[in-house]
């Protein structure tokens, strides 16, 4: 019976860890979306630059 409890406990722990990981990833994606929108708004607020330049790698 002790082995069954151990297996059940491990399964519950793994399930909780998976849920926590999914939540964390979801929050990171949401934060990235918010940052992208903020950057787009900032770019719209800035006047166009009179300077042109080329960047070569």
Helices and strands as residue ranges (DSSP letters): H 2-45
